[in-house]
Amino acid sequence: MKKLIVIASLAFGTINLNAQVYFQANPEGYGAATTGGGNTTPVTVSDYATLKTQLTTVGSKVILVSGTITIPQNGQISAVISNKSLIGLPGAKLVNENQTGAGILNLRSGSNNVIIRNLIFVGPGAYDINGPDNLTNQGGTNIWVDHCEFQDGQDGNFDNSGLSDNITISWNKFTYLKAPIPGGSGGSNDHRFSNLVGSSATDAPADGNYSITFQSNYWAEGCKERMPRARNAQLHILNSYYNTSVPSSLAIGLGGGSKNSNVYVENTNFANVTSIFRNYVSTDGGTIAINYVNSLFKGNPVSTTYDVGTVSKPNYSYTVMPVEQVAQYVPDPGCGAGATLLVAADGTITPGVCSFMAVENTEKSYVKIYPVPVKEVLNIEIPQSRGRSLQVDIFSATGRKAISTSLNNNGKAATINVQHLPKGVYFGTLKTAENSYPVRFIKN
């Protein structure tokens, strides 16, 4: 049964996003070699002491987080951590809201081969005292952080520094929900600075450049700067979405540092941010290069005047979502960036449920299903097939047919009563005379 669920989910994701796969069994980009705990039997943790023990014990582990785990004051888990997969069950949170003694997890130098997925990190709110981040990678290599939500880090949400290298950061949401605290010793009264790469002009990994892929991330409300801010960097920012109303917000800040920096920005939508780039060579030294390819700034193509130098396209294999679809899929609360994966008790991972499910590379061809999740009545809209009959076949996750019926798509939402179905994940198809559309939903 586990094999069936994974195969069905992968097929669904590939069809819906045409090229971009929002549910990935393995990372793309600079962190592609990361395997984490591999196929070891998962262990579930629900308290701080057990979480810390499992993370710091030598050996490969798949650790599932259940519920909310509160990190005590000064209890940041800071250790050399290797060959681990840390994965949240639905709704799982790691929380440290202590302004004195903040910080949740720090991968110390020497950490290697770590996967972190589907977790919500909650910090105390931005306060500029050079304190800990929600997640700090202080020297870990081969790291994949995927489908997590980072809220209200004290110093930052997720920073990479020291000897950190070969990292993929995909489908994460970064946000600040708490008001910033002024008066910190660092001097900034609004330190909602999300993601720092390199802590100084001379901070760099062994090969000189932080190689990081930022894929399909969402810098959301409350973010002010560092989305990211980098030195000595080799970055690929792909299919990401920026939407924050904070005044004077700044997306990318780039300094050269001692080893120089280059950034390839591709199919990214800067929907709502004050500035998309600031040059920090005057303070960091070195040289920089940044190119914007097929990207948008407040609805318009990013002008070539923002380009600095020439950056080569990354030479690894990866998939690309059309930039016109980024605003639809990346912030989707059901399947987009953030802790939206469905993780079963046995560790099986499937994608969340999208509000809009595109089946062709065009904005007009989609299926809309709501509410998500559903309790009693499922509503289905296919605007491009109005006035036609629909054949609906729905199956449970085990492959058992649950519903088979014909509906009339009369210009309004077609409805299906699902009250009788047991709770769980359901797959299926909607067919017209010309087309077949995949459908997937959760029954609560």
C-alpha positions, 0 to 999 in steps of 0.5 A: 500500500505504501508503494501505491500511495507514493506512485499516485502522488508523484503522478499527480504532482507531475501532471498538475504543475506541468514541469515543476514537482512540488512533491519530491522524493529527492532534492534538486540543485546543490543539495541533490546528494542529500539522503538523510536517514534513508530508509531506516524505520521511522521513530516518532518523538513528541517531547524535547528530551527525546527529540534531542536524543534522537538527533544527536545519537550517532547513526542514520535515523528518520525522526517524525515529530508529532504535535508541538515540541517546546524548546526550553529557554537556552535549550537550542539543540546545537550539535554535530548532526549527520545522516538524519531525516527530521520530518513533521507529521501534519501540524508539527511545530518546534517552538521557542518563544523565549527572547532570552535563550532563543533558538531551536536547532543549530547544525554545527560544523561537521554536520552532514547529510541532513533532511528537514521537512514539513515542520513549523518553526516558531520563534520569539520575534525579531530583536537585534541582539545578535541572537540565535536563529530558528534554524542555523546551519553553522557548517553542515554540508549536503542539507535539504530543507523542504516544505517548512514554515519559519516564523519570527526568528529572533536574529533570522529565520534560517541562516547558513554560515561557517563551512556550510555548503551544498544546500537545497532550500525548497518550498519553504515559507518565511514570515514574521507574525509578531511585531519587531522589538526595537532597542536591541544592542545590534542597532536595528529597530526592525530586524525582520531579516530572514535569511543570511548566507555568510556571517562576514566578508571572510566567512566561507566554506572550504571551496570558497562559495556557499552553493545554495539552491533556493527553489520555490520559496515564499517570502511572505508578510512581515519579511523586511530584508535578507531574502536572502543577504549573501557573501561569498555565494553561488546561489540559484533562486528559482520559482520563488515568490515575494509578497510583503507589505513591510515599508522599505523591504529589500529582497536580495542583498549581495556582497562579494566578500573575499571569494566573490558572489554570483546569483542566478535568479530564474522565473521568480515573482517579486510581486510585492517588495519595495526593492529587489536588489542592493549591492553591498560591495562597498562594505563586503568588498570583492565582486558580484554578478547577478542576472534575472531570467524570466522574472517579474517585479510588480507584474512587469518583467525585471529590467536588464538594468538590474543585471550585474555582470554575467552569470551562467545557468546552473549546470545541474538538472532541474525542473522549472515552473512558468513564472506566470504560475508562481503566484498561483502555486507557491503561496497555495495554502494547501500544497504550496510553500510551507508545512503542507505535506501529508505525512503518515504515521509510517513516514509515507509522504504525499503532497498536500491538496491544492486549491487550484489544480492546473492540468495544462500550461495555461492559466485558463485550464484548471480544476478548482476544488473546495473546501480543502479539506472537505467534511460533507460536500465537495465543490468542483469547478472546471470553467473551461468545460462549462455546459458539459457532463462530467464523469467522476471516479474517486478512489481511496488511498488503497485503490478501492473505488469510493464514488462513481457518478455523472454530474452536469457542469452547468456554469456553477460548481458541481457538488458531490456529497462525501459525508459518507466517506471515511476520513482519509486521502482520496484520488480520482479523475474528472472526465469530459468528452475531450479531457481527463483531469486529476483530482485529489482531496482530504476527507475530514 
